[in-house]
């Protein structure tokens, strides 16, 4: 692929990271308008699912074998992915009530560490290079500086977000298991729909909501739903097939940086020097885990 074409897709991945990073702030704004975290997720992922329908219709018309036909989609695993999406997104949204967008963004990125660790624990043929353990040690130091107080306690919001990162890792492993076994847009739509249903049931059981709150948070819901779920996911499906994995991993890691910047600009959420150092170490550790194995891997010689 020509360099200009690769650069185009790298810039689109940067846009995806910006959308996902700024969505942390939108999620907090939605709750500031009075919406409960489960209600917000219900509306957000409902919009995300609906926004994928035109994409599926377009693919059905112009790309044979894709689009509105459900055949070939692994339904059981799509439902499992929807459950873990509900659990991870719900935990993240609840955690955002007690922590900043920056903390949430950087701690959520720790799913990069949990994925290979869970793969090893579940015997999914994941490798454990030395760079993984080195990256984990760096991230642990960063998490200590960012989240652990002098009394060796983790704040409620950061603790919930750490659990969220673990749940994201389960969701990613499920998606990895079904990759290539069905149309990714259809799988995402089913996943969002399951998350919407489960979030809606939980919201009815534990939260109250009125129309005025929905109107007040409509902009945040639309941004997190259509922008973060619909548009960004569709772009990700397109770009990651055409962009080399190492630069894509680096660019995607900037999601947490965008969360910190927009949290500061829009919500005036400031980080101490200790917090900034912790964020930097987490980002460094995540990059070590993602990129070092790609850089040291050598192509096999073909006889």
C-alpha positions in Angstrom: 0.0 0.0 0.0 1.3 3.5 -0.9 2.6 5.7 1.9 -0.1 8.3 1.3 -2.8 5.7 1.6 -1.4 4.4 4.9 -1.1 8.0 6.2 -4.8 8.5 5.4 -5.8 5.5 7.5 -3.5 6.5 10.3 -5.1 9.9 10.5 -8.5 8.3 10.6 -7.4 6.1 13.5 -6.2 9.3 15.2 -9.7 10.6 14.7 -11.1 7.4 16.2 -8.9 7.8 19.3 -10.0 11.5 19.6 -13.7 10.5 19.4 -13.3 7.7 22.0 -11.1 9.9 24.3 -13.5 12.9 24.3 -16.4 10.5 24.8 -15.3 10.1 28.5 -16.1 13.8 29.0 -19.5 13.4 27.2 -20.3 10.5 29.5 -19.6 12.6 32.6 -21.6 15.5 31.2 -24.6 13.2 30.5 -24.6 12.3 34.2 -24.2 15.9 35.3 -27.6 16.5 33.5 -29.2 14.1 36.0 -29.1 10.8 34.0 -28.2 7.7 35.9 -25.2 5.7 34.5 -27.4 2.8 33.4 -30.0 5.0 31.8 -27.2 6.8 29.9 -25.8 3.5 28.6 -29.2 2.3 27.6 -29.8 5.4 25.4 -26.2 5.5 24.2 -26.0 2.0 22.9 -29.5 2.1 21.5 -28.4 5.0 19.4 -25.2 3.1 18.6 -27.1 0.1 17.3 -29.6 2.2 15.3 -26.7 4.2 13.7 -25.2 0.9 12.3 -28.4 0.0 10.4 -27.6 2.5 7.5 -24.1 1.1 7.4 -25.4 -2.5 7.1 -27.9 -1.3 4.4 -25.0 0.3 2.4 -22.8 -2.7 2.7 -25.7 -5.0 1.7 -26.2 -2.9 -1.5 -22.6 -2.4 -2.6 -20.7 -5.3 -0.9 -22.0 -8.7 -1.8 -22.1 -11.1 1.1 -22.4 -8.5 3.8 -25.1 -6.2 5.2 -28.6 -7.2 6.4 -28.3 -11.0 6.1 -27.8 -12.5 9.6 -26.5 -15.8 8.3 -23.0 -16.8 9.4 -23.1 -14.5 12.5 -22.1 -16.5 15.6 -25.2 -15.6 17.7 -24.2 -17.2 21.0 -20.8 -15.5 21.1 -22.3 -12.2 20.0 -24.7 -12.4 22.9 -21.7 -13.1 25.2 -19.9 -10.1 23.8 -23.0 -8.0 24.5 -23.1 -9.2 28.1 -19.5 -8.2 28.7 -20.0 -4.9 27.0 -22.9 -4.2 29.3 -20.8 -5.1 32.4 -17.7 -3.2 31.3 -19.5 -0.1 30.1 -21.7 -0.1 33.1 -18.8 -0.3 35.5 -17.0 2.4 33.6 -20.0 4.7 33.7 -20.6 4.2 37.4 -16.9 4.8 38.1 -17.0 8.1 36.2 -19.3 9.5 38.9 -16.3 9.3 41.3 -13.2 9.9 39.2 -12.0 12.2 36.4 -12.1 11.6 32.7 -8.2 11.4 32.7 -8.1 8.7 35.4 -10.9 6.7 33.7 -9.2 6.9 30.3 -5.8 5.8 31.5 -7.0 3.1 33.9 -9.4 1.7 31.2 -6.4 1.3 28.9 -5.0 -1.3 31.3 -7.3 -3.8 29.4 -4.2 -4.1 27.1 -2.5 -5.9 30.0 -5.4 -8.0 31.1 -6.0 -9.5 27.6 -2.8 -11.5 27.4 -2.9 -12.3 31.1 -6.4 -13.7 30.7 -5.3 -15.5 27.6 -2.6 -17.2 29.6 -4.9 -18.0 32.5 -7.5 -19.5 30.2 -4.9 -21.3 28.0 -5.9 -19.5 24.8 -2.4 -19.9 23.3 -1.4 -16.4 24.2 2.4 -15.8 24.5 4.1 -14.2 27.5 7.1 -12.3 26.2 9.4 -10.5 28.6 8.0 -7.2 27.3 4.6 -8.1 28.8 6.0 -8.4 32.3 8.1 -5.3 31.9 5.1 -3.4 30.7 3.0 -4.6 33.6 5.5 -3.5 36.1 5.6 0.0 34.5 1.8 0.2 34.5 1.7 -0.9 38.2 4.0 1.9 39.1 1.9 4.3 37.1 -1.4 3.1 38.7 0.2 3.5 42.2 1.1 7.1 41.5 -2.3 7.9 39.9 -4.7 6.1 42.1 -3.3 4.9 45.4 -3.3 7.4 48.3 -0.8 7.7 51.1 -3.0 5.4 53.1 -2.6 2.7 50.5 -6.2 3.0 49.4 -7.7 3.1 45.9 -10.4 5.6 45.3 -13.9 4.2 44.6 -14.0 5.5 41.1 -10.6 4.2 40.1 -11.3 0.8 41.7 -14.5 0.5 39.7 -12.7 1.5 36.5 -10.0 -1.1 37.1 -12.7 -3.7 37.3 -14.1 -2.2 34.1 -10.7 -2.7 32.4 -10.8 -6.4 33.3 -14.3 -6.8 31.9 -13.2 -5.0 28.7 -10.5 -7.7 28.4 -13.1 -10.4 28.5 -15.2 -8.6 25.9 -12.1 -8.3 23.6 -11.3 -12.0 24.0 -14.8 -12.9 23.0 -14.6 -10.7 19.9 -11.2 -12.1 19.1 -12.8 -15.6 19.3 -15.4 -14.8 16.7 -13.3 -12.6 14.4 -13.7 -13.6 10.8 -16.7 -15.8 11.6 -19.4 -13.3 10.6 -19.9 -9.7 9.4 -18.3 -7.4 12.1 -20.9 -4.7 11.7 -23.7 -7.2 12.3 -21.9 -8.6 15.3 -21.4 -5.1 16.7 -25.1 -4.3 16.2 -26.2 -7.4 18.0 -23.6 -6.6 20.8 -25.0 -3.1 21.2 -28.5 -4.3 21.2 -27.9 -6.9 24.0 -26.1 -4.2 26.0 -29.1 -1.8 25.5 -31.5 -4.5 26.7 -29.5 -5.4 29.8 -28.7 -1.8 30.6 -32.4 -0.9 30.2 -33.6 -3.6 32.5 -31.0 -2.6 35.1 -31.9 1.1 34.8 -35.6 0.3 35.3 -34.7 -1.7 38.5 -32.3 0.8 40.0 -32.8 4.2 38.6 -35.4 6.8 37.8 -35.5 9.1 34.8 -37.8 11.7 33.3 -37.9 13.3 29.8 -36.4 16.6 31.0 -33.2 14.8 31.9 -33.0 13.0 28.6 -33.5 16.4 26.8 -30.8 18.0 28.9 -28.3 15.2 28.2 -29.3 14.7 24.5 -26.1 16.1 23.1 -23.9 13.9 25.3 -26.0 10.9 24.5 -25.8 11.5 20.8 -22.0 12.1 20.9 -21.3 8.9 22.9 -23.9 6.9 21.0 -23.6 7.9 17.3 -20.0 9.3 17.4 -18.3 6.9 19.8 -20.2 3.7 19.1 -21.5 4.0 15.5 -19.1 6.2 13.6 -15.8 5.4 15.4 -16.5 1.6 15.4 -17.3 1.6 11.6 -14.1 3.6 10.9 -12.1 1.1 13.1 -13.4 -1.8 11.0 -12.3 0.0 7.8 -8.9 1.3 9.0 -7.4 -1.6 11.0 -7.4 -3.8 7.9 -5.4 -1.2 6.0 -3.0 0.2 8.6 0.1 -1.6 9.9 -0.5 -2.9 13.4 2.4 -1.2 15.2 1.5 2.5 14.3 -2.2 1.7 14.8 -1.5 0.5 18.3 0.4 3.6 19.2 -2.2 5.9 17.8 -5.1 4.0 19.5 -3.2 4.4 22.8 -3.7 8.2 22.5 -7.3 7.7 23.5 -6.5 8.3 27.2 -4.4 11.4 26.3 -7.5 12.9 24.5 -9.6 12.1 27.6 -7.2 13.9 29.8 -6.9 17.0 27.5 -10.7 17.3 27.0 -11.3 16.8 30.7 -9.0 19.7 31.5 -10.3 22.0 28.8 -14.1 21.3 29.2 -14.5 20.2 32.8 -11.4 21.9 34.3 -10.2 18.6 35.7 -6.6 19.1 36.7 -4.0 16.4 37.4 -1.2 16.8 40.0 2.4 16.2 39.0 2.1 12.8 40.7 -1.0 12.1 38.6 0.6 13.2 35.4 3.6 11.0 36.1 1.3 8.1 36.8 -0.6 8.6 33.5 2.7 8.8 31.6 3.9 5.5 33.1 0.6 3.8 32.3 0.8 5.0 28.7 4.5 3.8 28.5 3.6 0.4 29.9 0.7 0.0 27.5 2.9 0.9 24.5 5.6 -1.6 25.7 3.0 -4.4 25.8 1.5 -3.5 22.4 4.5 -2.5 20.3 7.6 -4.2 21.5 6.5 -7.8 20.4 5.7 -6.3 16.9 9.1 -4.6 16.6 11.2 -7.6 17.7 9.3 -10.2 15.7 11.3 -11.4 12.7 9.7 -12.9 9.6 10.4 -16.5 9.1 12.6 -17.5 6.2 10.8 -19.3 3.5 12.9 -22.2 2.0 
